[in-house]
Amino acid sequence: MTKLTPQAVATLERVGLVTVLERIAELCDDHGQAKHGDRGWEGLTDAQLTGKLLGHLGKHMVGAFIDPQSRRMHLFHAISRGLQLGEKWARLKG
């Protein structure tokens, strides 16, 4: 498993992205773990991940901010799906 380097952590702190990443981690630990298990997203196609990302983003855009199943923000679900899609491509392209 790849771990964040101290430089990566420092950069995320410097640019102010730590809080949102903490919320994503909470989402993955609570709702994601129970519903999908660890790395369940890896079996999804790009189209499936993108569809889920856009679904949650669409809900957020029309003012439905909280996902009724997880009781977490749709925006955090969308960000999580975007990170998962990015992770797939980062692994492919290096």
C-alpha positions as CSV (number, residue, x, y, z in Angstrom):
1,M,0.0,0.0,0.0
2,T,1.3,3.4,-0.9
3,K,1.5,5.9,1.9
4,L,1.5,9.7,1.6
5,T,4.9,11.2,1.8
6,P,5.6,13.9,4.4
7,Q,5.9,16.3,1.5
8,A,2.4,15.3,0.2
9,V,0.9,15.8,3.6
10,A,2.6,19.2,4.0
11,T,1.3,20.3,0.6
12,L,-2.3,19.2,1.4
13,E,-2.1,21.1,4.7
14,R,-0.6,24.2,3.0
15,V,-3.3,24.4,0.3
16,G,-6.1,23.7,2.8
17,L,-7.4,20.3,1.7
18,V,-7.0,18.3,4.9
19,T,-10.5,18.8,6.3
20,V,-12.3,17.5,3.1
21,L,-9.9,14.5,3.0
22,E,-10.7,13.7,6.6
23,R,-14.5,13.8,5.7
24,I,-13.8,11.4,2.8
25,A,-11.9,9.1,5.1
26,E,-14.9,9.1,7.5
27,L,-17.3,8.4,4.7
28,C,-15.1,5.5,3.5
29,D,-14.8,4.1,7.1
30,D,-18.5,4.4,8.0
31,H,-20.8,4.1,5.0
32,G,-18.3,2.8,2.4
33,Q,-16.9,0.0,4.4
34,A,-20.3,-1.3,5.4
35,K,-21.8,-1.0,1.9
36,H,-18.9,-1.8,-0.4
37,G,-16.0,-3.1,1.6
38,D,-12.4,-2.0,1.2
39,R,-11.6,-1.3,-2.4
40,G,-15.0,-2.3,-3.7
41,W,-14.8,0.5,-6.2
42,E,-11.9,-1.1,-8.0
43,G,-14.4,-3.5,-9.7
44,L,-16.3,-0.6,-11.2
45,T,-15.8,0.6,-14.7
46,D,-14.9,4.2,-15.5
47,A,-18.5,4.7,-16.7
48,Q,-19.9,3.4,-13.4
49,L,-17.6,5.6,-11.3
50,T,-18.4,8.6,-13.5
51,G,-22.1,7.9,-13.3
52,K,-22.0,7.7,-9.5
53,L,-19.9,10.9,-9.3
54,L,-22.3,12.8,-11.5
55,G,-25.4,11.4,-9.7
56,H,-24.1,12.7,-6.3
57,L,-23.0,16.0,-7.8
58,G,-26.4,16.5,-9.5
59,K,-28.1,16.0,-6.2
60,H,-25.9,18.5,-4.6
61,M,-26.5,21.0,-7.4
62,V,-30.3,20.9,-6.9
63,G,-30.0,21.4,-3.2
64,A,-30.3,17.8,-1.9
65,F,-27.1,18.1,0.1
66,I,-27.4,15.0,2.4
67,D,-27.5,11.5,1.1
68,P,-30.3,9.7,2.9
69,Q,-28.5,6.3,3.1
70,S,-25.2,7.5,4.5
71,R,-26.4,10.8,6.1
72,R,-23.2,12.3,4.6
73,M,-23.0,15.1,2.0
74,H,-23.6,14.2,-1.6
75,L,-20.6,16.4,-2.4
76,F,-18.3,14.2,-0.3
77,H,-19.6,11.1,-2.2
78,A,-18.9,12.9,-5.5
79,I,-15.4,13.9,-4.4
80,S,-14.7,10.3,-3.3
81,R,-15.8,8.9,-6.6
82,G,-13.6,11.4,-8.4
83,L,-10.6,10.4,-6.3
84,Q,-11.3,6.7,-7.1
85,L,-11.5,7.5,-10.8
86,G,-8.3,9.5,-10.6
87,E,-6.6,6.7,-8.6
88,K,-7.5,4.2,-11.4
89,W,-6.0,6.4,-14.0
90,A,-2.9,7.3,-11.9
91,R,-2.2,3.6,-11.6
92,L,-2.6,3.1,-15.3
93,K,-0.5,6.1,-16.4
94,G,1.9,6.3,-13.5
